């Protein structure tokens, strides 16, 4: 590993980051993938501040597949969402597969676990427009301006 990325390791060490060599068996238990990239980091996940008045919030309801949850996070972040709430029965947002599928959205999009629907409702702005998206709906997701209130 050190021979493959000496510049990265030197930069990390120069920045005061502790770098440790581990056996292949230890690395395999850390990576949790069949073909890891050869480097792993242990870091605290950021707890980004919640927006005062979120304009667009993603609420995940019972999303059990971590890859789908991560994909939803990165798509919401790309669409301009400023908050993601993981409702009851939804996978852990810090599951390794969710993190990989999120492709960095965890570092840009504030998210919170909500154990109850009361907690979800409390996190939403009182006058925030609410849309429900479901598979097989008549209107495609890209036909909606998600940031504007629905006309009455």
C-alpha positions in Angstrom: 0.0 0.0 0.0 2.7 2.5 0.9 4.4 2.0 -2.5 1.1 2.8 -4.3 0.4 6.2 -2.6 3.6 7.5 -1.0 2.6 11.1 -1.7 -0.7 10.8 0.1 0.8 9.1 3.1 3.6 11.7 3.3 1.0 14.5 3.1 -1.1 12.9 5.9 1.9 12.4 8.1 3.0 15.9 7.5 -0.4 17.1 8.6 -0.1 15.2 11.9 -2.4 12.4 10.9 -1.5 9.1 12.5 -1.0 6.5 9.8 -0.7 2.8 10.6 0.2 -0.2 8.5 -2.0 -3.2 9.2 -2.1 -6.8 8.0 -4.3 -7.8 5.1 -6.6 -9.6 7.5 -7.1 -6.5 9.6 -7.6 -4.3 6.5 -10.2 -6.8 5.1 -12.2 -6.5 8.3 -12.1 -2.7 8.1 -12.9 -2.4 4.5 -16.1 -4.5 4.3 -15.8 -4.8 0.5 -14.6 -7.5 -1.7 -12.1 -5.3 -3.6 -11.1 -2.4 -1.3 -9.1 0.5 -2.6 -6.2 -0.1 -0.3 -6.6 2.8 2.2 -9.1 3.3 5.0 -9.7 6.1 7.4 -11.3 6.3 10.8 -12.9 9.7 11.4 -15.8 11.3 13.2 -18.7 12.0 10.9 -19.6 15.7 10.9 -22.8 16.7 12.6 -23.8 19.6 10.3 -26.0 22.3 11.8 -29.7 22.1 10.8 -31.0 24.9 8.6 -33.2 27.4 10.4 -35.9 27.1 7.8 -35.3 24.2 5.4 -36.6 24.8 1.9 -36.3 21.3 0.7 -36.2 18.2 3.0 -35.8 14.6 2.1 -37.7 12.3 4.4 -36.8 8.6 4.1 -39.7 6.3 5.2 -38.7 2.7 5.8 -35.9 2.6 3.3 -34.2 -0.6 4.3 -31.6 -1.0 1.5 -28.4 1.0 2.4 -27.4 1.5 -1.2 -30.8 3.0 -2.0 -30.6 5.3 1.0 -27.2 6.6 0.0 -28.4 7.1 -3.6 -31.4 9.1 -2.3 -29.0 11.2 -0.2 -26.7 12.1 -3.0 -29.6 12.8 -5.4 -31.4 15.0 -2.8 -28.1 16.9 -2.2 -27.6 17.4 -5.9 -31.2 18.6 -6.3 -30.6 21.3 -3.6 -32.1 19.7 -0.5 -30.9 21.3 2.7 -32.0 18.6 5.1 -32.4 14.8 5.2 -34.4 13.0 7.8 -34.1 9.2 8.3 -37.6 8.2 9.6 -38.6 5.2 11.6 -37.6 1.8 10.0 -35.0 3.4 7.8 -31.4 2.1 7.5 -28.7 3.7 9.5 -27.3 6.7 7.5 -23.8 5.8 8.6 -24.0 2.2 7.4 -20.9 1.5 5.3 -22.9 0.9 2.1 -25.0 4.0 2.7 -21.8 6.0 3.1 -20.4 4.7 -0.2 -23.6 5.2 -2.1 -23.9 8.7 -0.7 -20.6 9.6 -2.4 -19.8 12.4 0.1 -23.4 13.8 0.6 -23.0 13.1 4.3 -20.4 15.9 4.4 -22.6 18.5 2.7 -26.2 17.6 3.6 -27.3 17.9 7.3 -29.1 14.7 8.3 -30.7 13.4 11.4 -32.1 10.1 12.6 -35.8 10.4 13.7 -37.0 7.5 15.9 -40.6 8.7 15.7 -42.9 10.4 13.3 -43.3 13.1 15.9 -39.6 13.8 15.6 -39.8 14.0 11.8 -42.7 16.5 12.0 -40.9 18.6 14.6 -37.9 18.9 12.3 -39.9 20.1 9.3 -40.7 23.8 8.9 -44.4 24.5 9.7 -45.2 26.1 6.4 -43.0 23.8 4.3 -44.7 22.3 1.2 -45.0 18.5 1.5 -44.9 16.1 -1.4 -45.1 12.3 -1.3 -43.1 10.4 -3.9 -43.8 6.8 -4.6 -42.8 4.3 -7.3 -45.3 4.2 -10.1 -46.7 7.7 -9.6 -48.3 9.4 -12.6 -46.0 12.4 -12.4 -42.2 11.8 -12.9 -39.9 13.3 -10.3 -38.3 15.7 -12.9 -41.6 17.2 -13.8 -41.9 18.8 -10.3 -40.4 22.0 -9.0 -39.7 20.6 -5.5 -38.8 24.0 -4.1 -42.1 25.7 -4.8 -45.4 25.3 -2.9 -48.0 23.4 -4.8 -50.7 25.7 -6.3 -54.0 25.4 -4.6 
